[in-house]
Amino acid sequence: MANITLYHFEGCPACGHAKQWMKELREEKPELLPVEVEMVDVHKTPNFVPPEPFYYVPTFFVDGKKVLEGAVSKEEIEKVMRQGLKA
């Protein structure tokens, strides 16, 4: 499986939506259950340095490459999670 990382921070409304949508997608689409997403709080990670620059959260990386940044939708998150099934 591909490595997925979600960069976020506590209290970010868009990040909260992204996390909720990931939960809903796992409930609605059982094939996505095995997809693991590492969550990194950019404000709580000492000396945080992303694999490549980004300016907005939530931001998703797949295998170290930025694939989705900023305001996201449930459909876009599903696409990212499906990338996690490949590799």
PyMOL Python script that loads the backbone (N, CA, C, O; Angstrom):
from pymol import cmd

cmd.read_pdbstr("""\
ATOM      1  N   MET A   1       0.825  -1.184   0.000  1.00  0.00           N
ATOM      2  CA  MET A   1       0.000   0.000   0.000  1.00  0.00           C
ATOM      3  C   MET A   1       0.870   1.249   0.000  1.00  0.00           C
ATOM      4  O   MET A   1       1.999   1.251   0.490  1.00  0.00           O
ATOM      5  N   ALA A   2       0.308   2.302  -0.563  1.00  0.00           N
ATOM      6  CA  ALA A   2       1.000   3.590  -0.563  1.00  0.00           C
ATOM      7  C   ALA A   2       0.921   4.218   0.824  1.00  0.00           C
ATOM      8  O   ALA A   2      -0.002   3.934   1.588  1.00  0.00           O
ATOM      9  N   ASN A   3       1.882   5.065   1.144  1.00  0.00           N
ATOM     10  CA  ASN A   3       1.891   5.781   2.417  1.00  0.00           C
ATOM     11  C   ASN A   3       1.153   7.105   2.255  1.00  0.00           C
ATOM     12  O   ASN A   3       1.521   7.930   1.419  1.00  0.00           O
ATOM     13  N   ILE A   4       0.115   7.303   3.052  1.00  0.00           N
ATOM     14  CA  ILE A   4      -0.653   8.543   3.014  1.00  0.00           C
ATOM     15  C   ILE A   4      -0.411   9.288   4.318  1.00  0.00           C
ATOM     16  O   ILE A   4      -0.460   8.706   5.402  1.00  0.00           O
ATOM     17  N   THR A   5      -0.148  10.582   4.194  1.00  0.00           N
ATOM     18  CA  THR A   5       0.029  11.432   5.361  1.00  0.00           C
ATOM     19  C   THR A   5      -0.917  12.617   5.239  1.00  0.00           C
ATOM     20  O   THR A   5      -1.016  13.243   4.184  1.00  0.00           O
ATOM     21  N   LEU A   6      -1.606  12.912   6.330  1.00  0.00           N
ATOM     22  CA  LEU A   6      -2.466  14.087   6.404  1.00  0.00           C
ATOM     23  C   LEU A   6      -1.807  15.076   7.353  1.00  0.00           C
ATOM     24  O   LEU A   6      -1.599  14.778   8.529  1.00  0.00           O
ATOM     25  N   TYR A   7      -1.479  16.258   6.832  1.00  0.00           N
ATOM     26  CA  TYR A   7      -0.958  17.336   7.655  1.00  0.00           C
ATOM     27  C   TYR A   7      -2.136  18.224   8.028  1.00  0.00           C
ATOM     28  O   TYR A   7      -2.901  18.654   7.165  1.00  0.00           O
ATOM     29  N   HIS A   8      -2.273  18.494   9.316  1.00  0.00           N
ATOM     30  CA  HIS A   8      -3.432  19.215   9.827  1.00  0.00           C
ATOM     31  C   HIS A   8      -3.017  19.952  11.087  1.00  0.00           C
ATOM     32  O   HIS A   8      -1.861  19.885  11.503  1.00  0.00           O
ATOM     33  N   PHE A   9      -3.970  20.662  11.697  1.00  0.00           N
ATOM     34  CA  PHE A   9      -3.758  21.144  13.053  1.00  0.00           C
ATOM     35  C   PHE A   9      -5.079  21.196  13.791  1.00  0.00           C
ATOM     36  O   PHE A   9      -6.141  21.385  13.197  1.00  0.00           O
ATOM     37  N   GLU A  10      -4.989  21.024  15.087  1.00  0.00           N
ATOM     38  CA  GLU A  10      -6.158  20.996  15.954  1.00  0.00           C
ATOM     39  C   GLU A  10      -6.894  22.335  15.878  1.00  0.00           C
ATOM     40  O   GLU A  10      -6.276  23.398  15.928  1.00  0.00           O
ATOM     41  N   GLY A  11      -8.208  22.269  15.757  1.00  0.00           N
ATOM     42  CA  GLY A  11      -9.012  23.479  15.699  1.00  0.00           C
ATOM     43  C   GLY A  11      -9.267  23.986  14.287  1.00  0.00           C
ATOM     44  O   GLY A  11     -10.025  24.939  14.110  1.00  0.00           O
ATOM     45  N   CYS A  12      -8.665  23.385  13.298  1.00  0.00           N
ATOM     46  CA  CYS A  12      -8.878  23.770  11.901  1.00  0.00           C
ATOM     47  C   CYS A  12     -10.198  23.150  11.425  1.00  0.00           C
ATOM     48  O   CYS A  12     -10.310  21.924  11.391  1.00  0.00           O
ATOM     49  N   PRO A  13     -11.201  23.963  11.056  1.00  0.00           N
ATOM     50  CA  PRO A  13     -12.491  23.413  10.634  1.00  0.00           C
ATOM     51  C   PRO A  13     -12.387  22.500   9.402  1.00  0.00           C
ATOM     52  O   PRO A  13     -13.014  21.442   9.356  1.00  0.00           O
ATOM     53  N   ALA A  14     -11.598  22.913   8.413  1.00  0.00           N
ATOM     54  CA  ALA A  14     -11.458  22.096   7.203  1.00  0.00           C
ATOM     55  C   ALA A  14     -10.791  20.760   7.523  1.00  0.00           C
ATOM     56  O   ALA A  14     -11.125  19.737   6.925  1.00  0.00           O
ATOM     57  N   CYS A  15      -9.850  20.772   8.467  1.00  0.00           N
ATOM     58  CA  CYS A  15      -9.187  19.530   8.878  1.00  0.00           C
ATOM     59  C   CYS A  15     -10.194  18.614   9.566  1.00  0.00           C
ATOM     60  O   CYS A  15     -10.195  17.403   9.344  1.00  0.00           O
ATOM     61  N   GLY A  16     -11.039  19.189  10.389  1.00  0.00           N
ATOM     62  CA  GLY A  16     -12.075  18.406  11.058  1.00  0.00           C
ATOM     63  C   GLY A  16     -13.008  17.743  10.059  1.00  0.00           C
ATOM     64  O   GLY A  16     -13.383  16.582  10.224  1.00  0.00           O
ATOM     65  N   HIS A  17     -13.384  18.491   9.015  1.00  0.00           N
ATOM     66  CA  HIS A  17     -14.226  17.906   7.968  1.00  0.00           C
ATOM     67  C   HIS A  17     -13.503  16.758   7.272  1.00  0.00           C
ATOM     68  O   HIS A  17     -14.093  15.708   7.020  1.00  0.00           O
ATOM     69  N   ALA A  18     -12.232  16.960   6.964  1.00  0.00           N
ATOM     70  CA  ALA A  18     -11.460  15.914   6.279  1.00  0.00           C
ATOM     71  C   ALA A  18     -11.418  14.642   7.116  1.00  0.00           C
ATOM     72  O   ALA A  18     -11.600  13.546   6.586  1.00  0.00           O
ATOM     73  N   LYS A  19     -11.181  14.777   8.409  1.00  0.00           N
ATOM     74  CA  LYS A  19     -11.119  13.602   9.289  1.00  0.00           C
ATOM     75  C   LYS A  19     -12.480  12.910   9.360  1.00  0.00           C
ATOM     76  O   LYS A  19     -12.560  11.682   9.332  1.00  0.00           O
ATOM     77  N   GLN A  20     -13.545  13.701   9.452  1.00  0.00           N
ATOM     78  CA  GLN A  20     -14.892  13.125   9.503  1.00  0.00           C
ATOM     79  C   GLN A  20     -15.206  12.388   8.206  1.00  0.00           C
ATOM     80  O   GLN A  20     -15.767  11.293   8.232  1.00  0.00           O
ATOM     81  N   TRP A  21     -14.851  12.980   7.086  1.00  0.00           N
ATOM     82  CA  TRP A  21     -15.118  12.336   5.799  1.00  0.00           C
ATOM     83  C   TRP A  21     -14.334  11.044   5.643  1.00  0.00           C
ATOM     84  O   TRP A  21     -14.840  10.085   5.060  1.00  0.00           O
ATOM     85  N   MET A  22     -13.099  10.997   6.155  1.00  0.00           N
ATOM     86  CA  MET A  22     -12.340   9.743   6.093  1.00  0.00           C
ATOM     87  C   MET A  22     -13.058   8.662   6.902  1.00  0.00           C
ATOM     88  O   MET A  22     -13.145   7.512   6.473  1.00  0.00           O
ATOM     89  N   LYS A  23     -13.566   9.038   8.066  1.00  0.00           N
ATOM     90  CA  LYS A  23     -14.314   8.085   8.900  1.00  0.00           C
ATOM     91  C   LYS A  23     -15.563   7.602   8.172  1.00  0.00           C
ATOM     92  O   LYS A  23     -15.839   6.402   8.141  1.00  0.00           O
ATOM     93  N   GLU A  24     -16.317   8.527   7.588  1.00  0.00           N
ATOM     94  CA  GLU A  24     -17.531   8.169   6.857  1.00  0.00           C
ATOM     95  C   GLU A  24     -17.210   7.266   5.673  1.00  0.00           C
ATOM     96  O   GLU A  24     -17.919   6.291   5.426  1.00  0.00           O
ATOM     97  N   LEU A  25     -16.155   7.584   4.946  1.00  0.00           N
ATOM     98  CA  LEU A  25     -15.787   6.770   3.781  1.00  0.00           C
ATOM     99  C   LEU A  25     -15.439   5.343   4.192  1.00  0.00           C
ATOM    100  O   LEU A  25     -15.786   4.396   3.486  1.00  0.00           O
ATOM    101  N   ARG A  26     -14.769   5.181   5.304  1.00  0.00           N
ATOM    102  CA  ARG A  26     -14.448   3.824   5.780  1.00  0.00           C
ATOM    103  C   ARG A  26     -15.716   3.057   6.143  1.00  0.00           C
ATOM    104  O   ARG A  26     -15.790   1.844   5.943  1.00  0.00           O
ATOM    105  N   GLU A  27     -16.717   3.767   6.679  1.00  0.00           N
ATOM    106  CA  GLU A  27     -17.981   3.119   7.026  1.00  0.00           C
ATOM    107  C   GLU A  27     -18.810   2.790   5.785  1.00  0.00           C
ATOM    108  O   GLU A  27     -19.452   1.741   5.727  1.00  0.00           O
ATOM    109  N   GLU A  28     -18.796   3.671   4.807  1.00  0.00           N
ATOM    110  CA  GLU A  28     -19.610   3.514   3.593  1.00  0.00           C
ATOM    111  C   GLU A  28     -18.980   2.574   2.570  1.00  0.00           C
ATOM    112  O   GLU A  28     -19.688   1.914   1.810  1.00  0.00           O
ATOM    113  N   LYS A  29     -17.664   2.513   2.552  1.00  0.00           N
ATOM    114  CA  LYS A  29     -16.939   1.750   1.522  1.00  0.00           C
ATOM    115  C   LYS A  29     -15.929   0.846   2.216  1.00  0.00           C
ATOM    116  O   LYS A  29     -14.783   1.240   2.434  1.00  0.00           O
ATOM    117  N   PRO A  30     -16.355  -0.369   2.565  1.00  0.00           N
ATOM    118  CA  PRO A  30     -15.489  -1.282   3.330  1.00  0.00           C
ATOM    119  C   PRO A  30     -14.133  -1.543   2.687  1.00  0.00           C
ATOM    120  O   PRO A  30     -13.179  -1.880   3.388  1.00  0.00           O
ATOM    121  N   GLU A  31     -14.028  -1.397   1.390  1.00  0.00           N
ATOM    122  CA  GLU A  31     -12.751  -1.635   0.723  1.00  0.00           C
ATOM    123  C   GLU A  31     -11.693  -0.612   1.156  1.00  0.00           C
ATOM    124  O   GLU A  31     -10.497  -0.834   0.965  1.00  0.00           O
ATOM    125  N   LEU A  32     -12.134   0.507   1.740  1.00  0.00           N
ATOM    126  CA  LEU A  32     -11.191   1.529   2.194  1.00  0.00           C
ATOM    127  C   LEU A  32     -10.735   1.321   3.632  1.00  0.00           C
ATOM    128  O   LEU A  32      -9.867   2.052   4.109  1.00  0.00           O
ATOM    129  N   LEU A  33     -11.298   0.342   4.331  1.00  0.00           N
ATOM    130  CA  LEU A  33     -10.925   0.083   5.724  1.00  0.00           C
ATOM    131  C   LEU A  33      -9.427  -0.136   5.929  1.00  0.00           C
ATOM    132  O   LEU A  33      -8.879   0.373   6.907  1.00  0.00           O
ATOM    133  N   PRO A  34      -8.742  -0.871   5.052  1.00  0.00           N
ATOM    134  CA  PRO A  34      -7.315  -1.109   5.303  1.00  0.00           C
ATOM    135  C   PRO A  34      -6.405   0.095   5.041  1.00  0.00           C
ATOM    136  O   PRO A  34      -5.220   0.054   5.372  1.00  0.00           O
ATOM    137  N   VAL A  35      -6.945   1.160   4.453  1.00  0.00           N
ATOM    138  CA  VAL A  35      -6.115   2.323   4.132  1.00  0.00           C
ATOM    139  C   VAL A  35      -5.756   3.054   5.413  1.00  0.00           C
ATOM    140  O   VAL A  35      -6.632   3.504   6.153  1.00  0.00           O
ATOM    141  N   GLU A  36      -4.467   3.168   5.666  1.00  0.00           N
ATOM    142  CA  GLU A  36      -3.988   3.875   6.846  1.00  0.00           C
ATOM    143  C   GLU A  36      -3.523   5.268   6.442  1.00  0.00           C
ATOM    144  O   GLU A  36      -2.886   5.457   5.406  1.00  0.00           O
ATOM    145  N   VAL A  37      -3.859   6.230   7.284  1.00  0.00           N
ATOM    146  CA  VAL A  37      -3.453   7.608   7.050  1.00  0.00           C
ATOM    147  C   VAL A  37      -2.712   8.091   8.290  1.00  0.00           C
ATOM    148  O   VAL A  37      -3.283   8.164   9.379  1.00  0.00           O
ATOM    149  N   GLU A  38      -1.446   8.418   8.115  1.00  0.00           N
ATOM    150  CA  GLU A  38      -0.668   8.991   9.216  1.00  0.00           C
ATOM    151  C   GLU A  38      -1.091  10.441   9.380  1.00  0.00           C
ATOM    152  O   GLU A  38      -1.145  11.188   8.403  1.00  0.00           O
ATOM    153  N   MET A  39      -1.390  10.841  10.606  1.00  0.00           N
ATOM    154  CA  MET A  39      -1.837  12.206  10.860  1.00  0.00           C
ATOM    155  C   MET A  39      -0.729  12.966  11.588  1.00  0.00           C
ATOM    156  O   MET A  39      -0.240  12.533  12.631  1.00  0.00           O
ATOM    157  N   VAL A  40      -0.347  14.101  11.018  1.00  0.00           N
ATOM    158  CA  VAL A  40       0.709  14.920  11.596  1.00  0.00           C
ATOM    159  C   VAL A  40       0.141  16.304  11.887  1.00  0.00           C
ATOM    160  O   VAL A  40      -0.250  17.031  10.974  1.00  0.00           O
ATOM    161  N   ASP A  41       0.101  16.658  13.169  1.00  0.00           N
ATOM    162  CA  ASP A  41      -0.336  17.993  13.580  1.00  0.00           C
ATOM    163  C   ASP A  41       0.857  18.921  13.424  1.00  0.00           C
ATOM    164  O   ASP A  41       1.853  18.788  14.135  1.00  0.00           O
ATOM    165  N   VAL A  42       0.756  19.861  12.494  1.00  0.00           N
ATOM    166  CA  VAL A  42       1.902  20.716  12.176  1.00  0.00           C
ATOM    167  C   VAL A  42       2.260  21.654  13.322  1.00  0.00           C
ATOM    168  O   VAL A  42       3.390  22.140  13.386  1.00  0.00           O
ATOM    169  N   HIS A  43       1.320  21.920  14.229  1.00  0.00           N
ATOM    170  CA  HIS A  43       1.612  22.800  15.365  1.00  0.00           C
ATOM    171  C   HIS A  43       2.199  22.047  16.552  1.00  0.00           C
ATOM    172  O   HIS A  43       2.803  22.658  17.434  1.00  0.00           O
ATOM    173  N   LYS A  44       2.027  20.737  16.583  1.00  0.00           N
ATOM    174  CA  LYS A  44       2.505  19.950  17.716  1.00  0.00           C
ATOM    175  C   LYS A  44       3.729  19.101  17.385  1.00  0.00           C
ATOM    176  O   LYS A  44       4.199  18.333  18.224  1.00  0.00           O
ATOM    177  N   THR A  45       4.244  19.238  16.167  1.00  0.00           N
ATOM    178  CA  THR A  45       5.404  18.471  15.751  1.00  0.00           C
ATOM    179  C   THR A  45       6.633  19.364  15.810  1.00  0.00           C
ATOM    180  O   THR A  45       6.759  20.290  15.009  1.00  0.00           O
ATOM    181  N   PRO A  46       7.552  19.099  16.756  1.00  0.00           N
ATOM    182  CA  PRO A  46       8.743  19.944  16.882  1.00  0.00           C
ATOM    183  C   PRO A  46       9.573  19.938  15.595  1.00  0.00           C
ATOM    184  O   PRO A  46       9.748  18.901  14.956  1.00  0.00           O
ATOM    185  N   ASN A  47      10.069  21.100  15.240  1.00  0.00           N
ATOM    186  CA  ASN A  47      10.934  21.241  14.056  1.00  0.00           C
ATOM    187  C   ASN A  47      10.282  20.675  12.802  1.00  0.00           C
ATOM    188  O   ASN A  47      10.946  20.031  11.991  1.00  0.00           O
ATOM    189  N   PHE A  48       8.993  20.912  12.642  1.00  0.00           N
ATOM    190  CA  PHE A  48       8.249  20.368  11.502  1.00  0.00           C
ATOM    191  C   PHE A  48       8.811  20.873  10.182  1.00  0.00           C
ATOM    192  O   PHE A  48       8.964  22.077   9.973  1.00  0.00           O
ATOM    193  N   VAL A  49       9.116  19.929   9.296  1.00  0.00           N
ATOM    194  CA  VAL A  49       9.556  20.233   7.939  1.00  0.00           C
ATOM    195  C   VAL A  49       8.821  19.272   7.008  1.00  0.00           C
ATOM    196  O   VAL A  49       9.045  18.063   7.073  1.00  0.00           O
ATOM    197  N   PRO A  50       7.944  19.793   6.141  1.00  0.00           N
ATOM    198  CA  PRO A  50       7.207  18.912   5.233  1.00  0.00           C
ATOM    199  C   PRO A  50       8.099  18.398   4.111  1.00  0.00           C
ATOM    200  O   PRO A  50       9.150  18.977   3.835  1.00  0.00           O
ATOM    201  N   PRO A  51       7.680  17.303   3.457  1.00  0.00           N
ATOM    202  CA  PRO A  51       8.471  16.769   2.335  1.00  0.00           C
ATOM    203  C   PRO A  51       8.580  17.763   1.181  1.00  0.00           C
ATOM    204  O   PRO A  51       9.574  17.768   0.455  1.00  0.00           O
ATOM    205  N   GLU A  52       7.565  18.597   1.013  1.00  0.00           N
ATOM    206  CA  GLU A  52       7.614  19.692   0.046  1.00  0.00           C
ATOM    207  C   GLU A  52       6.700  20.793   0.588  1.00  0.00           C
ATOM    208  O   GLU A  52       5.793  20.509   1.370  1.00  0.00           O
ATOM    209  N   PRO A  53       6.927  22.032   0.186  1.00  0.00           N
ATOM    210  CA  PRO A  53       6.161  23.134   0.774  1.00  0.00           C
ATOM    211  C   PRO A  53       4.661  23.017   0.534  1.00  0.00           C
ATOM    212  O   PRO A  53       4.211  22.530  -0.504  1.00  0.00           O
ATOM    213  N   PHE A  54       3.901  23.476   1.525  1.00  0.00           N
ATOM    214  CA  PHE A  54       2.459  23.678   1.359  1.00  0.00           C
ATOM    215  C   PHE A  54       2.065  24.855   2.221  1.00  0.00           C
ATOM    216  O   PHE A  54       2.777  25.233   3.152  1.00  0.00           O
ATOM    217  N   TYR A  55       0.911  25.434   1.896  1.00  0.00           N
ATOM    218  CA  TYR A  55       0.502  26.670   2.562  1.00  0.00           C
ATOM    219  C   TYR A  55      -0.813  26.554   3.310  1.00  0.00           C
ATOM    220  O   TYR A  55      -1.115  27.385   4.166  1.00  0.00           O
ATOM    221  N   TYR A  56      -1.600  25.532   2.999  1.00  0.00           N
ATOM    222  CA  TYR A  56      -2.910  25.366   3.607  1.00  0.00           C
ATOM    223  C   TYR A  56      -3.063  23.960   4.157  1.00  0.00           C
ATOM    224  O   TYR A  56      -2.439  23.014   3.676  1.00  0.00           O
ATOM    225  N   VAL A  57      -3.910  23.841   5.177  1.00  0.00           N
ATOM    226  CA  VAL A  57      -4.273  22.527   5.688  1.00  0.00           C
ATOM    227  C   VAL A  57      -5.774  22.380   5.527  1.00  0.00           C
ATOM    228  O   VAL A  57      -6.490  23.381   5.515  1.00  0.00           O
ATOM    229  N   PRO A  58      -6.257  21.180   5.404  1.00  0.00           N
ATOM    230  CA  PRO A  58      -5.529  19.920   5.392  1.00  0.00           C
ATOM    231  C   PRO A  58      -4.753  19.738   4.090  1.00  0.00           C
ATOM    232  O   PRO A  58      -5.163  20.208   3.029  1.00  0.00           O
ATOM    233  N   THR A  59      -3.635  19.050   4.200  1.00  0.00           N
ATOM    234  CA  THR A  59      -2.840  18.694   3.028  1.00  0.00           C
ATOM    235  C   THR A  59      -2.519  17.213   3.094  1.00  0.00           C
ATOM    236  O   THR A  59      -2.065  16.702   4.118  1.00  0.00           O
ATOM    237  N   PHE A  60      -2.762  16.535   1.984  1.00  0.00           N
ATOM    238  CA  PHE A  60      -2.510  15.103   1.878  1.00  0.00           C
ATOM    239  C   PHE A  60      -1.297  14.863   0.993  1.00  0.00           C
ATOM    240  O   PHE A  60      -1.140  15.479  -0.061  1.00  0.00           O
ATOM    241  N   PHE A  61      -0.443  13.950   1.449  1.00  0.00           N
ATOM    242  CA  PHE A  61       0.694  13.479   0.663  1.00  0.00           C
ATOM    243  C   PHE A  61       0.534  11.979   0.465  1.00  0.00           C
ATOM    244  O   PHE A  61       0.104  11.269   1.374  1.00  0.00           O
ATOM    245  N   VAL A  62       0.877  11.503  -0.716  1.00  0.00           N
ATOM    246  CA  VAL A  62       0.915  10.069  -0.993  1.00  0.00           C
ATOM    247  C   VAL A  62       2.332   9.744  -1.416  1.00  0.00           C
ATOM    248  O   VAL A  62       2.841  10.289  -2.396  1.00  0.00           O
ATOM    249  N   ASP A  63       2.966   8.852  -0.672  1.00  0.00           N
ATOM    250  CA  ASP A  63       4.355   8.475  -0.917  1.00  0.00           C
ATOM    251  C   ASP A  63       5.260   9.694  -1.059  1.00  0.00           C
ATOM    252  O   ASP A  63       6.114   9.756  -1.943  1.00  0.00           O
ATOM    253  N   GLY A  64       5.049  10.671  -0.157  1.00  0.00           N
ATOM    254  CA  GLY A  64       5.918  11.837  -0.111  1.00  0.00           C
ATOM    255  C   GLY A  64       5.627  12.923  -1.122  1.00  0.00           C
ATOM    256  O   GLY A  64       6.359  13.910  -1.190  1.00  0.00           O
ATOM    257  N   LYS A  65       4.555  12.763  -1.925  1.00  0.00           N
ATOM    258  CA  LYS A  65       4.217  13.774  -2.929  1.00  0.00           C
ATOM    259  C   LYS A  65       2.868  14.397  -2.584  1.00  0.00           C
ATOM    260  O   LYS A  65       1.901  13.698  -2.280  1.00  0.00           O
ATOM    261  N   LYS A  66       2.827  15.723  -2.638  1.00  0.00           N
ATOM    262  CA  LYS A  66       1.597  16.432  -2.326  1.00  0.00           C
ATOM    263  C   LYS A  66       0.554  16.136  -3.397  1.00  0.00           C
ATOM    264  O   LYS A  66       0.816  16.283  -4.591  1.00  0.00           O
ATOM    265  N   VAL A  67      -0.650  15.712  -2.952  1.00  0.00           N
ATOM    266  CA  VAL A  67      -1.710  15.394  -3.904  1.00  0.00           C
ATOM    267  C   VAL A  67      -2.977  16.210  -3.679  1.00  0.00           C
ATOM    268  O   VAL A  67      -3.833  16.278  -4.561  1.00  0.00           O
ATOM    269  N   LEU A  68      -3.106  16.831  -2.503  1.00  0.00           N
ATOM    270  CA  LEU A  68      -4.333  17.570  -2.204  1.00  0.00           C
ATOM    271  C   LEU A  68      -4.025  18.575  -1.095  1.00  0.00           C
ATOM    272  O   LEU A  68      -3.458  18.214  -0.064  1.00  0.00           O
ATOM    273  N   GLU A  69      -4.404  19.844  -1.313  1.00  0.00           N
ATOM    274  CA  GLU A  69      -4.084  20.877  -0.330  1.00  0.00           C
ATOM    275  C   GLU A  69      -5.242  21.851  -0.183  1.00  0.00           C
ATOM    276  O   GLU A  69      -5.875  22.243  -1.163  1.00  0.00           O
ATOM    277  N   GLY A  70      -5.506  22.232   1.060  1.00  0.00           N
ATOM    278  CA  GLY A  70      -6.497  23.265   1.331  1.00  0.00           C
ATOM    279  C   GLY A  70      -7.909  22.727   1.403  1.00  0.00           C
ATOM    280  O   GLY A  70      -8.132  21.592   1.825  1.00  0.00           O
ATOM    281  N   ALA A  71      -8.862  23.546   0.990  1.00  0.00           N
ATOM    282  CA  ALA A  71     -10.272  23.158   1.037  1.00  0.00           C
ATOM    283  C   ALA A  71     -10.465  21.900   0.200  1.00  0.00           C
ATOM    284  O   ALA A  71     -10.171  21.878  -0.995  1.00  0.00           O
ATOM    285  N   VAL A  72     -10.958  20.867   0.844  1.00  0.00           N
ATOM    286  CA  VAL A  72     -11.099  19.576   0.177  1.00  0.00           C
ATOM    287  C   VAL A  72     -12.549  19.119   0.253  1.00  0.00           C
ATOM    288  O   VAL A  72     -13.341  19.637   1.040  1.00  0.00           O
ATOM    289  N   SER A  73     -12.878  18.145  -0.575  1.00  0.00           N
ATOM    290  CA  SER A  73     -14.220  17.568  -0.565  1.00  0.00           C
ATOM    291  C   SER A  73     -14.120  16.083  -0.219  1.00  0.00           C
ATOM    292  O   SER A  73     -13.050  15.479  -0.287  1.00  0.00           O
ATOM    293  N   LYS A  74     -15.243  15.529   0.143  1.00  0.00           N
ATOM    294  CA  LYS A  74     -15.297  14.099   0.455  1.00  0.00           C
ATOM    295  C   LYS A  74     -14.872  13.268  -0.757  1.00  0.00           C
ATOM    296  O   LYS A  74     -14.187  12.255  -0.615  1.00  0.00           O
ATOM    297  N   GLU A  75     -15.282  13.705  -1.945  1.00  0.00           N
ATOM    298  CA  GLU A  75     -14.936  12.981  -3.176  1.00  0.00           C
ATOM    299  C   GLU A  75     -13.430  12.993  -3.420  1.00  0.00           C
ATOM    300  O   GLU A  75     -12.852  11.985  -3.826  1.00  0.00           O
ATOM    301  N   GLU A  76     -12.796  14.146  -3.168  1.00  0.00           N
ATOM    302  CA  GLU A  76     -11.342  14.236  -3.362  1.00  0.00           C
ATOM    303  C   GLU A  76     -10.604  13.347  -2.362  1.00  0.00           C
ATOM    304  O   GLU A  76      -9.609  12.706  -2.701  1.00  0.00           O
ATOM    305  N   ILE A  77     -11.102  13.317  -1.132  1.00  0.00           N
ATOM    306  CA  ILE A  77     -10.474  12.481  -0.117  1.00  0.00           C
ATOM    307  C   ILE A  77     -10.623  11.010  -0.479  1.00  0.00           C
ATOM    308  O   ILE A  77      -9.703  10.224  -0.255  1.00  0.00           O
ATOM    309  N   GLU A  78     -11.760  10.632  -1.033  1.00  0.00           N
ATOM    310  CA  GLU A  78     -11.931   9.245  -1.468  1.00  0.00           C
ATOM    311  C   GLU A  78     -10.885   8.888  -2.525  1.00  0.00           C
ATOM    312  O   GLU A  78     -10.319   7.796  -2.491  1.00  0.00           O
ATOM    313  N   LYS A  79     -10.628   9.791  -3.453  1.00  0.00           N
ATOM    314  CA  LYS A  79      -9.618   9.536  -4.490  1.00  0.00           C
ATOM    315  C   LYS A  79      -8.242   9.316  -3.853  1.00  0.00           C
ATOM    316  O   LYS A  79      -7.496   8.422  -4.253  1.00  0.00           O
ATOM    317  N   VAL A  80      -7.921  10.141  -2.861  1.00  0.00           N
ATOM    318  CA  VAL A  80      -6.632   9.992  -2.174  1.00  0.00           C
ATOM    319  C   VAL A  80      -6.574   8.645  -1.473  1.00  0.00           C
ATOM    320  O   VAL A  80      -5.574   7.933  -1.567  1.00  0.00           O
ATOM    321  N   MET A  81      -7.648   8.294  -0.767  1.00  0.00           N
ATOM    322  CA  MET A  81      -7.658   7.017  -0.052  1.00  0.00           C
ATOM    323  C   MET A  81      -7.529   5.841  -1.022  1.00  0.00           C
ATOM    324  O   MET A  81      -6.875   4.847  -0.708  1.00  0.00           O
ATOM    325  N   ARG A  82      -8.141   5.951  -2.178  1.00  0.00           N
ATOM    326  CA  ARG A  82      -8.028   4.873  -3.180  1.00  0.00           C
ATOM    327  C   ARG A  82      -6.594   4.757  -3.692  1.00  0.00           C
ATOM    328  O   ARG A  82      -6.150   3.665  -4.049  1.00  0.00           O
ATOM    329  N   GLN A  83      -5.871   5.867  -3.728  1.00  0.00           N
ATOM    330  CA  GLN A  83      -4.451   5.804  -4.098  1.00  0.00           C
ATOM    331  C   GLN A  83      -3.693   4.969  -3.068  1.00  0.00           C
ATOM    332  O   GLN A  83      -2.707   4.310  -3.395  1.00  0.00           O
ATOM    333  N   GLY A  84      -4.158   5.003  -1.839  1.00  0.00           N
ATOM    334  CA  GLY A  84      -3.531   4.209  -0.784  1.00  0.00           C
ATOM    335  C   GLY A  84      -3.668   2.723  -1.002  1.00  0.00           C
ATOM    336  O   GLY A  84      -2.859   1.944  -0.497  1.00  0.00           O
ATOM    337  N   LEU A  85      -4.679   2.315  -1.747  1.00  0.00           N
ATOM    338  CA  LEU A  85      -4.872   0.881  -2.020  1.00  0.00           C
ATOM    339  C   LEU A  85      -3.888   0.374  -3.071  1.00  0.00           C
ATOM    340  O   LEU A  85      -3.631  -0.827  -3.163  1.00  0.00           O
ATOM    341  N   LYS A  86      -3.343   1.291  -3.857  1.00  0.00           N
ATOM    342  CA  LYS A  86      -2.431   0.914  -4.937  1.00  0.00           C
ATOM    343  C   LYS A  86      -1.003   0.899  -4.420  1.00  0.00           C
ATOM    344  O   LYS A  86      -0.709   1.471  -3.370  1.00  0.00           O
ATOM    345  N   ALA A  87      -0.158   0.275  -5.126  1.00  0.00           N
ATOM    346  CA  ALA A  87       1.288   0.253  -4.868  1.00  0.00           C
ATOM    347  C   ALA A  87       1.811  -1.138  -4.746  1.00  0.00           C
ATOM    348  O   ALA A  87       3.007  -1.330  -4.529  1.00  0.00           O
TER     349      ALA A  87
END
""", "prot")
cmd.dss("prot")
cmd.show_as("cartoon", "prot")
cmd.util.cbc("prot")
cmd.orient("prot")
